[in-house]
Amino acid sequence: MNKPFSAAIQQQALRRQGGTCASCATPIGGIGNSASDSHKYGEGAQGHHMIPQAPPLNGPHEVENCVVLCRSCHISAHQGGRWRDTSIYSDILGLPMAAKIKKIAKLYPHYNGR
């Protein structure tokens, strides 16, 4: 099971994303449920490991591997809540970690804000 990202890492990722969900660009006012009142749909926000930490992927516990997502976008990132399903990563297994992160980050249109 993935260890949650620290609040500091999640805040860094949220700043990199320009204060928006990395997937849908809805403004996010904070991490967790603390800012759900200010979220357009009343959702909390969560840090997501783009590359799961579990073997064989061994994603790093670093800001480059973190995106902050609305709760519903986080569920979608896990194939509708299939949290342990890593089959979608089979095409990146042989890549170096930096290439894995770069490829998966492209799936999040607001990884770098914009």
CNS distance restraints for C-alpha pairs under 8 A (distance, minus, plus):
assign (resid   1 and name CA) (resid  53 and name CA) 7.62 0.50 0.50
assign (resid   1 and name CA) (resid  54 and name CA) 6.58 0.50 0.50
assign (resid   2 and name CA) (resid  49 and name CA) 7.93 0.50 0.50
assign (resid   2 and name CA) (resid  52 and name CA) 6.83 0.50 0.50
assign (resid   2 and name CA) (resid  53 and name CA) 5.66 0.50 0.50
assign (resid   2 and name CA) (resid  54 and name CA) 6.71 0.50 0.50
assign (resid   3 and name CA) (resid  53 and name CA) 7.92 0.50 0.50
assign (resid   4 and name CA) (resid  47 and name CA) 7.39 0.50 0.50
assign (resid   5 and name CA) (resid   9 and name CA) 6.17 0.50 0.50
assign (resid   5 and name CA) (resid  10 and name CA) 6.37 0.50 0.50
assign (resid   5 and name CA) (resid  47 and name CA) 6.31 0.50 0.50
assign (resid   5 and name CA) (resid  48 and name CA) 7.96 0.50 0.50
assign (resid   5 and name CA) (resid  61 and name CA) 6.88 0.50 0.50
assign (resid   5 and name CA) (resid  66 and name CA) 7.65 0.50 0.50
assign (resid   6 and name CA) (resid  10 and name CA) 6.35 0.50 0.50
assign (resid   7 and name CA) (resid  11 and name CA) 6.04 0.50 0.50
assign (resid   7 and name CA) (resid  31 and name CA) 7.51 0.50 0.50
assign (resid   8 and name CA) (resid  12 and name CA) 6.22 0.50 0.50
assign (resid   9 and name CA) (resid  13 and name CA) 6.24 0.50 0.50
assign (resid   9 and name CA) (resid  62 and name CA) 6.93 0.50 0.50
assign (resid   9 and name CA) (resid  63 and name CA) 5.33 0.50 0.50
assign (resid   9 and name CA) (resid  66 and name CA) 7.50 0.50 0.50
assign (resid  10 and name CA) (resid  14 and name CA) 6.09 0.50 0.50
assign (resid  10 and name CA) (resid  31 and name CA) 7.22 0.50 0.50
assign (resid  10 and name CA) (resid  46 and name CA) 7.92 0.50 0.50
assign (resid  10 and name CA) (resid  47 and name CA) 5.73 0.50 0.50
assign (resid  10 and name CA) (resid  63 and name CA) 7.20 0.50 0.50
assign (resid  10 and name CA) (resid  66 and name CA) 6.92 0.50 0.50
assign (resid  10 and name CA) (resid  67 and name CA) 7.44 0.50 0.50
assign (resid  10 and name CA) (resid  68 and name CA) 6.52 0.50 0.50
assign (resid  11 and name CA) (resid  15 and name CA) 6.18 0.50 0.50
assign (resid  11 and name CA) (resid  30 and name CA) 7.95 0.50 0.50
assign (resid  11 and name CA) (resid  31 and name CA) 7.44 0.50 0.50
assign (resid  12 and name CA) (resid  16 and name CA) 6.25 0.50 0.50
assign (resid  12 and name CA) (resid  63 and name CA) 6.74 0.50 0.50
assign (resid  13 and name CA) (resid  17 and name CA) 6.19 0.50 0.50
assign (resid  13 and name CA) (resid  63 and name CA) 5.91 0.50 0.50
assign (resid  13 and name CA) (resid  64 and name CA) 7.65 0.50 0.50
assign (resid  13 and name CA) (resid  66 and name CA) 6.22 0.50 0.50
assign (resid  13 and name CA) (resid  67 and name CA) 5.88 0.50 0.50
assign (resid  13 and name CA) (resid  68 and name CA) 6.50 0.50 0.50
assign (resid  14 and name CA) (resid  18 and name CA) 6.36 0.50 0.50
assign (resid  14 and name CA) (resid  19 and name CA) 5.18 0.50 0.50
assign (resid  14 and name CA) (resid  20 and name CA) 6.79 0.50 0.50
assign (resid  14 and name CA) (resid  21 and name CA) 7.78 0.50 0.50
assign (resid  14 and name CA) (resid  67 and name CA) 7.27 0.50 0.50
assign (resid  14 and name CA) (resid  68 and name CA) 5.93 0.50 0.50
assign (resid  15 and name CA) (resid  19 and name CA) 5.54 0.50 0.50
assign (resid  16 and name CA) (resid 111 and name CA) 7.13 0.50 0.50
assign (resid  16 and name CA) (resid 112 and name CA) 5.51 0.50 0.50
assign (resid  16 and name CA) (resid 113 and name CA) 6.13 0.50 0.50
assign (resid  17 and name CA) (resid  21 and name CA) 7.17 0.50 0.50
assign (resid  17 and name CA) (resid  22 and name CA) 6.17 0.50 0.50
assign (resid  17 and name CA) (resid  67 and name CA) 8.00 0.50 0.50
assign (resid  17 and name CA) (resid 110 and name CA) 5.85 0.50 0.50
assign (resid  17 and name CA) (resid 111 and name CA) 5.29 0.50 0.50
assign (resid  17 and name CA) (resid 112 and name CA) 4.83 0.50 0.50
assign (resid  17 and name CA) (resid 113 and name CA) 3.81 0.50 0.50
assign (resid  17 and name CA) (resid 114 and name CA) 7.55 0.50 0.50
assign (resid  18 and name CA) (resid 112 and name CA) 7.25 0.50 0.50
assign (resid  18 and name CA) (resid 113 and name CA) 4.49 0.50 0.50
assign (resid  18 and name CA) (resid 114 and name CA) 7.19 0.50 0.50
assign (resid  19 and name CA) (resid  27 and name CA) 5.85 0.50 0.50
assign (resid  19 and name CA) (resid  28 and name CA) 5.55 0.50 0.50
assign (resid  19 and name CA) (resid  29 and name CA) 6.94 0.50 0.50
assign (resid  19 and name CA) (resid 113 and name CA) 7.54 0.50 0.50
assign (resid  20 and name CA) (resid  24 and name CA) 7.83 0.50 0.50
assign (resid  20 and name CA) (resid  25 and name CA) 4.79 0.50 0.50
assign (resid  20 and name CA) (resid  26 and name CA) 5.31 0.50 0.50
assign (resid  20 and name CA) (resid  27 and name CA) 4.24 0.50 0.50
assign (resid  20 and name CA) (resid  28 and name CA) 5.09 0.50 0.50
assign (resid  20 and name CA) (resid 110 and name CA) 7.39 0.50 0.50
assign (resid  20 and name CA) (resid 113 and name CA) 7.10 0.50 0.50
assign (resid  21 and name CA) (resid  25 and name CA) 4.60 0.50 0.50
assign (resid  21 and name CA) (resid  26 and name CA) 5.40 0.50 0.50
assign (resid  21 and name CA) (resid  27 and name CA) 6.40 0.50 0.50
assign (resid  21 and name CA) (resid  28 and name CA) 6.33 0.50 0.50
assign (resid  21 and name CA) (resid  45 and name CA) 7.97 0.50 0.50
assign (resid  21 and name CA) (resid  67 and name CA) 7.99 0.50 0.50
assign (resid  21 and name CA) (resid  68 and name CA) 5.92 0.50 0.50
assign (resid  21 and name CA) (resid  69 and name CA) 4.79 0.50 0.50
assign (resid  21 and name CA) (resid  70 and name CA) 5.96 0.50 0.50
assign (resid  21 and name CA) (resid 110 and name CA) 6.96 0.50 0.50
assign (resid  22 and name CA) (resid  67 and name CA) 6.10 0.50 0.50
assign (resid  22 and name CA) (resid  68 and name CA) 6.10 0.50 0.50
assign (resid  22 and name CA) (resid  69 and name CA) 5.85 0.50 0.50
assign (resid  22 and name CA) (resid 108 and name CA) 5.45 0.50 0.50
assign (resid  22 and name CA) (resid 109 and name CA) 6.35 0.50 0.50
assign (resid  22 and name CA) (resid 110 and name CA) 4.28 0.50 0.50
assign (resid  22 and name CA) (resid 111 and name CA) 4.95 0.50 0.50
assign (resid  22 and name CA) (resid 112 and name CA) 7.89 0.50 0.50
assign (resid  22 and name CA) (resid 113 and name CA) 7.44 0.50 0.50
assign (resid  23 and name CA) (resid  69 and name CA) 6.61 0.50 0.50
assign (resid  23 and name CA) (resid  73 and name CA) 6.60 0.50 0.50
assign (resid  23 and name CA) (resid 107 and name CA) 7.98 0.50 0.50
assign (resid  23 and name CA) (resid 108 and name CA) 5.01 0.50 0.50
assign (resid  23 and name CA) (resid 109 and name CA) 5.95 0.50 0.50
assign (resid  23 and name CA) (resid 110 and name CA) 5.98 0.50 0.50
assign (resid  23 and name CA) (resid 111 and name CA) 7.67 0.50 0.50
assign (resid  24 and name CA) (resid  73 and name CA) 7.38 0.50 0.50
assign (resid  24 and name CA) (resid 109 and name CA) 7.92 0.50 0.50
assign (resid  24 and name CA) (resid 110 and name CA) 7.56 0.50 0.50
assign (resid  25 and name CA) (resid 110 and name CA) 6.36 0.50 0.50
assign (resid  26 and name CA) (resid  39 and name CA) 7.58 0.50 0.50
assign (resid  26 and name CA) (resid  40 and name CA) 7.15 0.50 0.50
assign (resid  26 and name CA) (resid  70 and name CA) 7.92 0.50 0.50
assign (resid  27 and name CA) (resid  39 and name CA) 6.75 0.50 0.50
assign (resid  27 and name CA) (resid  40 and name CA) 7.69 0.50 0.50
assign (resid  28 and name CA) (resid  35 and name CA) 7.28 0.50 0.50
assign (resid  28 and name CA) (resid  38 and name CA) 7.66 0.50 0.50
assign (resid  28 and name CA) (resid  39 and name CA) 6.16 0.50 0.50
assign (resid  28 and name CA) (resid  45 and name CA) 7.01 0.50 0.50
assign (resid  28 and name CA) (resid  70 and name CA) 7.73 0.50 0.50
assign (resid  29 and name CA) (resid  35 and name CA) 5.32 0.50 0.50
assign (resid  29 and name CA) (resid  36 and name CA) 7.91 0.50 0.50
assign (resid  29 and name CA) (resid  38 and name CA) 6.52 0.50 0.50
assign (resid  29 and name CA) (resid  39 and name CA) 7.07 0.50 0.50
assign (resid  30 and name CA) (resid  34 and name CA) 6.43 0.50 0.50
assign (resid  30 and name CA) (resid  35 and name CA) 5.06 0.50 0.50
assign (resid  30 and name CA) (resid  44 and name CA) 7.97 0.50 0.50
assign (resid  30 and name CA) (resid  45 and name CA) 6.99 0.50 0.50
assign (resid  31 and name CA) (resid  35 and name CA) 6.85 0.50 0.50
assign (resid  31 and name CA) (resid  44 and name CA) 6.87 0.50 0.50
assign (resid  31 and name CA) (resid  45 and name CA) 5.15 0.50 0.50
assign (resid  31 and name CA) (resid  46 and name CA) 6.08 0.50 0.50
assign (resid  31 and name CA) (resid  47 and name CA) 7.84 0.50 0.50
assign (resid  31 and name CA) (resid  68 and name CA) 7.96 0.50 0.50
assign (resid  32 and name CA) (resid  36 and name CA) 7.81 0.50 0.50
assign (resid  32 and name CA) (resid  44 and name CA) 5.05 0.50 0.50
assign (resid  32 and name CA) (resid  45 and name CA) 4.98 0.50 0.50
assign (resid  32 and name CA) (resid  46 and name CA) 5.76 0.50 0.50
assign (resid  33 and name CA) (resid  43 and name CA) 7.02 0.50 0.50
assign (resid  33 and name CA) (resid  44 and name CA) 4.18 0.50 0.50
assign (resid  33 and name CA) (resid  45 and name CA) 6.65 0.50 0.50
assign (resid  34 and name CA) (resid  44 and name CA) 6.99 0.50 0.50
assign (resid  35 and name CA) (resid  39 and name CA) 6.57 0.50 0.50
assign (resid  35 and name CA) (resid  43 and name CA) 7.94 0.50 0.50
assign (resid  35 and name CA) (resid  44 and name CA) 6.32 0.50 0.50
assign (resid  35 and name CA) (resid  45 and name CA) 7.92 0.50 0.50
assign (resid  36 and name CA) (resid  41 and name CA) 7.89 0.50 0.50
assign (resid  36 and name CA) (resid  42 and name CA) 4.67 0.50 0.50
assign (resid  36 and name CA) (resid  43 and name CA) 4.73 0.50 0.50
assign (resid  36 and name CA) (resid  44 and name CA) 4.67 0.50 0.50
assign (resid  36 and name CA) (resid  45 and name CA) 7.70 0.50 0.50
assign (resid  37 and name CA) (resid  42 and name CA) 5.44 0.50 0.50
assign (resid  37 and name CA) (resid  43 and name CA) 7.64 0.50 0.50
assign (resid  38 and name CA) (resid  42 and name CA) 6.81 0.50 0.50
assign (resid  39 and name CA) (resid  43 and name CA) 5.87 0.50 0.50
assign (resid  39 and name CA) (resid  44 and name CA) 7.38 0.50 0.50
assign (resid  43 and name CA) (resid  70 and name CA) 6.32 0.50 0.50
assign (resid  43 and name CA) (resid  71 and name CA) 6.01 0.50 0.50
assign (resid  43 and name CA) (resid  72 and name CA) 7.77 0.50 0.50
assign (resid  44 and name CA) (resid  70 and name CA) 6.06 0.50 0.50
assign (resid  44 and name CA) (resid  71 and name CA) 5.81 0.50 0.50
assign (resid  45 and name CA) (resid  68 and name CA) 6.42 0.50 0.50
assign (resid  45 and name CA) (resid  69 and name CA) 5.44 0.50 0.50
assign (resid  45 and name CA) (resid  70 and name CA) 4.47 0.50 0.50
assign (resid  45 and name CA) (resid  71 and name CA) 5.54 0.50 0.50
assign (resid  46 and name CA) (resid  68 and name CA) 5.37 0.50 0.50
assign (resid  46 and name CA) (resid  69 and name CA) 5.43 0.50 0.50
assign (resid  46 and name CA) (resid  70 and name CA) 6.44 0.50 0.50
assign (resid  46 and name CA) (resid  71 and name CA) 6.48 0.50 0.50
assign (resid  46 and name CA) (resid  74 and name CA) 7.22 0.50 0.50
assign (resid  47 and name CA) (resid  66 and name CA) 6.05 0.50 0.50
assign (resid  47 and name CA) (resid  67 and name CA) 5.59 0.50 0.50
assign (resid  47 and name CA) (resid  68 and name CA) 4.38 0.50 0.50
assign (resid  47 and name CA) (resid  69 and name CA) 6.35 0.50 0.50
assign (resid  48 and name CA) (resid  66 and name CA) 5.51 0.50 0.50
assign (resid  48 and name CA) (resid  67 and name CA) 5.26 0.50 0.50
assign (resid  48 and name CA) (resid  68 and name CA) 6.00 0.50 0.50
assign (resid  48 and name CA) (resid  69 and name CA) 6.83 0.50 0.50
assign (resid  48 and name CA) (resid  74 and name CA) 6.89 0.50 0.50
assign (resid  49 and name CA) (resid  53 and name CA) 7.37 0.50 0.50
assign (resid  49 and name CA) (resid  59 and name CA) 7.44 0.50 0.50
assign (resid  49 and name CA) (resid  61 and name CA) 7.89 0.50 0.50
assign (resid  49 and name CA) (resid  65 and name CA) 5.70 0.50 0.50
assign (resid  49 and name CA) (resid  66 and name CA) 5.12 0.50 0.50
assign (resid  49 and name CA) (resid  67 and name CA) 6.83 0.50 0.50
assign (resid  50 and name CA) (resid  59 and name CA) 7.77 0.50 0.50
assign (resid  50 and name CA) (resid  65 and name CA) 5.45 0.50 0.50
assign (resid  50 and name CA) (resid  66 and name CA) 6.14 0.50 0.50
assign (resid  50 and name CA) (resid  67 and name CA) 6.92 0.50 0.50
assign (resid  50 and name CA) (resid 101 and name CA) 7.08 0.50 0.50
assign (resid  50 and name CA) (resid 104 and name CA) 6.52 0.50 0.50
assign (resid  50 and name CA) (resid 105 and name CA) 7.24 0.50 0.50
assign (resid  51 and name CA) (resid  57 and name CA) 6.61 0.50 0.50
assign (resid  51 and name CA) (resid  58 and name CA) 7.34 0.50 0.50
assign (resid  51 and name CA) (resid  59 and name CA) 4.71 0.50 0.50
assign (resid  51 and name CA) (resid  60 and name CA) 7.59 0.50 0.50
assign (resid  51 and name CA) (resid  65 and name CA) 6.42 0.50 0.50
assign (resid  51 and name CA) (resid 100 and name CA) 7.46 0.50 0.50
assign (resid  51 and name CA) (resid 101 and name CA) 6.78 0.50 0.50
assign (resid  51 and name CA) (resid 104 and name CA) 7.61 0.50 0.50
assign (resid  52 and name CA) (resid  57 and name CA) 6.16 0.50 0.50
assign (resid  52 and name CA) (resid  58 and name CA) 6.39 0.50 0.50
assign (resid  52 and name CA) (resid  59 and name CA) 5.11 0.50 0.50
assign (resid  52 and name CA) (resid  86 and name CA) 7.86 0.50 0.50
assign (resid  53 and name CA) (resid  57 and name CA) 6.34 0.50 0.50
assign (resid  53 and name CA) (resid  58 and name CA) 4.39 0.50 0.50
assign (resid  53 and name CA) (resid  59 and name CA) 4.26 0.50 0.50
assign (resid  53 and name CA) (resid  60 and name CA) 6.40 0.50 0.50
assign (resid  53 and name CA) (resid  61 and name CA) 7.40 0.50 0.50
assign (resid  54 and name CA) (resid  58 and name CA) 5.26 0.50 0.50
assign (resid  54 and name CA) (resid  59 and name CA) 7.20 0.50 0.50
assign (resid  56 and name CA) (resid  93 and name CA) 7.63 0.50 0.50
assign (resid  57 and name CA) (resid  93 and name CA) 6.64 0.50 0.50
assign (resid  59 and name CA) (resid  65 and name CA) 7.10 0.50 0.50
assign (resid  59 and name CA) (resid  97 and name CA) 7.45 0.50 0.50
assign (resid  60 and name CA) (resid  65 and name CA) 6.43 0.50 0.50
assign (resid  61 and name CA) (resid  65 and name CA) 6.75 0.50 0.50
assign (resid  61 and name CA) (resid  66 and name CA) 7.83 0.50 0.50
assign (resid  62 and name CA) (resid  66 and name CA) 6.69 0.50 0.50
assign (resid  63 and name CA) (resid  67 and name CA) 7.88 0.50 0.50
assign (resid  64 and name CA) (resid 101 and name CA) 7.36 0.50 0.50
assign (resid  65 and name CA) (resid 101 and name CA) 6.39 0.50 0.50
assign (resid  67 and name CA) (resid 111 and name CA) 6.73 0.50 0.50
assign (resid  69 and name CA) (resid  73 and name CA) 5.73 0.50 0.50
assign (resid  69 and name CA) (resid  74 and name CA) 5.51 0.50 0.50
assign (resid  70 and name CA) (resid  74 and name CA) 6.07 0.50 0.50
assign (resid  71 and name CA) (resid  75 and name CA) 6.37 0.50 0.50
assign (resid  72 and name CA) (resid  76 and name CA) 6.28 0.50 0.50
assign (resid  73 and name CA) (resid  77 and name CA) 6.10 0.50 0.50
assign (resid  74 and name CA) (resid  78 and name CA) 6.59 0.50 0.50
assign (resid  75 and name CA) (resid  79 and name CA) 6.80 0.50 0.50
assign (resid  75 and name CA) (resid  80 and name CA) 5.21 0.50 0.50
assign (resid  75 and name CA) (resid  81 and name CA) 4.83 0.50 0.50
assign (resid  76 and name CA) (resid  80 and name CA) 4.73 0.50 0.50
assign (resid  76 and name CA) (resid  81 and name CA) 6.70 0.50 0.50
assign (resid  77 and name CA) (resid  81 and name CA) 7.92 0.50 0.50
assign (resid  78 and name CA) (resid  82 and name CA) 5.44 0.50 0.50
assign (resid  78 and name CA) (resid  83 and name CA) 5.30 0.50 0.50
assign (resid  78 and name CA) (resid  84 and name CA) 7.94 0.50 0.50
assign (resid  78 and name CA) (resid  85 and name CA) 7.32 0.50 0.50
assign (resid  79 and name CA) (resid  83 and name CA) 7.58 0.50 0.50
assign (resid  79 and name CA) (resid  85 and name CA) 7.78 0.50 0.50
assign (resid  86 and name CA) (resid  90 and name CA) 7.63 0.50 0.50
assign (resid  89 and name CA) (resid  93 and name CA) 6.76 0.50 0.50
assign (resid  92 and name CA) (resid 100 and name CA) 5.89 0.50 0.50
assign (resid  93 and name CA) (resid 100 and name CA) 7.92 0.50 0.50
assign (resid  95 and name CA) (resid  99 and name CA) 6.01 0.50 0.50
assign (resid  95 and name CA) (resid 100 and name CA) 5.95 0.50 0.50
assign (resid  96 and name CA) (resid 100 and name CA) 6.31 0.50 0.50
assign (resid  97 and name CA) (resid 101 and name CA) 6.20 0.50 0.50
assign (resid  98 and name CA) (resid 102 and name CA) 6.14 0.50 0.50
assign (resid  99 and name CA) (resid 103 and name CA) 6.06 0.50 0.50
assign (resid 100 and name CA) (resid 104 and name CA) 6.22 0.50 0.50
assign (resid 101 and name CA) (resid 105 and name CA) 5.82 0.50 0.50
assign (resid 102 and name CA) (resid 106 and name CA) 6.59 0.50 0.50
assign (resid 103 and name CA) (resid 107 and name CA) 7.50 0.50 0.50
assign (resid 104 and name CA) (resid 108 and name CA) 7.50 0.50 0.50
assign (resid 105 and name CA) (resid 109 and name CA) 7.83 0.50 0.50
assign (resid 105 and name CA) (resid 111 and name CA) 6.39 0.50 0.50
assign (resid 106 and name CA) (resid 111 and name CA) 7.72 0.50 0.50
assign (resid 110 and name CA) (resid 114 and name CA) 5.96 0.50 0.50
